[in-house]
């Protein structure tokens, strides 16, 4: 079933095919065949047949239609029942380009364009390729391999940075001030995942509870405890959220919450510390 949609700022069409997947080679073969039929400029005729003569019509695909059947005949190639609008000659269609294939409800959805849209698409693709080529200083048709090389280097560097950050955080956790078993701290735009990791590292020490907050686009908190502490961080977070709003959750030993509303992050941490019955410790901000 073909459908018309908007993509890349221009009109394109889709057709859903009953196939688990379609390879690049299969798509290109279909594209080549379709363009050959277009270049042949074959005649497209319309005729009507009765239900009684349907078996003799030589249709490519059986139809469920009843009564008089409208048949579209592409000379020497295809004959199908269809009630839609068609060209008089296949050459009127112009070039056909498949722009993508994706999974759609256990089928394969083929996206394609034709006619002048192919030229506009090619121009936009060429401008994009030129920009990439100039940015990475590589010839246009070598840009793909160059981008892959840069991406692999980026991934490797990011992994190295993450490893170094983890090592630095190990040192930060060891040096983080803990008083009477409580560690508290507030941060600005550090990111909740990094704050959670720091809390977990701090709580690798026995007898430790960590109450940390991060102030970014919203106020977030992380509560954690070491394995030998019995306090339920979920219960503590629930009380805190009842007081300051927001939502969150986690495990008994590590939770996070966001969307809290308070005059300051320190006020939230002080409230949580009070619920534990421990005076809030001084800590870096």
Buried (B, 14 or more C-beta within 10 A) or exposed (E): EEEEEEBBEEBBBBEBBEEEEBEEEEBEEBBEEBBEBBEBEBEBEEEEBEEEEBEEBEBEEEBEEEEEBBBBBBBEBBBBBEEEEBEEBBBEBBBBBBBEBEEEEEBBBBBBBBBEBBEBBEEEEEEEBEEBBEEEEBEEEEBEEBBEEEEEEEEEEEEEEEEEEEEEBEEBBEEBEBEEBBBBBBBEEBEBEBBBBBBBBBBEBEEBBBBBBBBEEEBBBBBBBBEEBEBBBBEBBBEBBEBBEBEBEBEBBBBBBBEBEBEEBBBBBBBBBEBBEBEBBEBEE
